[in-house]
């Protein structure tokens, strides 16, 4: 009887730790997704702001960094910025490295 109780206690502890481990991973994934979405929104805000101020969309991400204060972790994210046409909003895609 004592051995059964011991194994049940061990099983409960393992389940609790597994749940905590899973919860931590889930929160980390949600945070990373939120950061990526925030960067996409920041790039789009900078594009619109540039268009409102200069009458044209920025020529590159580097231009927004230099003239509009855009900053991000370049080791963590890649910002794909493609100009579609002279008067069309560029396509932007943020990819986590």
N, C-alpha and C positions, 0 to 999 in steps of 0.2 A: 504493500500500500504506500509506503514511504517513497519508493522509487517512482511510482506513477505520479505522485504529487510533484516530485522533483522535475520530471519530464514535462508535466503540464506547465509548471512555472517557467521552465526554459523555453517552451513553445510560445508562451505568452510574451516573454521578453523579446524573442526573435520577431514575432509579429509586430510588436510595438516599434522596434528598431527599423524593420522593413517599411512600415508605414511612414515613419519619420523620414527615412531615406528617400522614398518615393515623393513625399510632399516637398522636400527640399529641391529635388530635381525638377519638379513641376513648376515651382516658384521661379527657379533660375531660368527655365525656358520661357516663361511668361515675361520675365524682366527683359530678356534678350530680345524678344519679339517687340516689346514696347519700345525699347531703345531704337530698334531698326525703323519702326513706324515713325517715331519722333524725328529721326534724321531725314526720312523721306519728306515729312511735312515741313521741316526747316528748309530743305532745298527748294521745295515748291514756293514757300513764302518768300525766300530770297529771289527766286525767279520772277515772281509777280511784282515784288518791290522794285527790282531792277527795271522791269518793263514800265512800271508807272513812273519811275524817275527819269529813265533814259529813252523811253520809246522803243526799246528793243530788249529781247531776252539776252541774258548773259551768254558769252561765247563759250564759257567753260566753268567747271567747278572751281578751278583755281581763281578765276575772275571773281566769283562770289566770295571766295576766301579773302582775297585781297581788298575788295571794295565794299563788301557787305558783311564782313565779320563771321562768315560761316566757318565753324570748327567742328571737327569730328575725329574719332580715333581711326587713323588710316591703317593701323595694324590690324584692326578688327573688321572694318567695313570697306567695301569697294563701291563707289558711286559711279554707275554707268550713266553717262549724260550724252544723249544723242540729239543733235539739232535736226529738226525735221524740215523746217523751211524758215525763211527770214522772218515771217510774221506769225509763225505757229509756235505754240508752247512746246519746248523740247520734251522728249521722253526721258524719264528718270527712273532708274531702278537701283535700289540699294541691296547689296548682297553681303551677307556675313561671310567672312573668309574662314 
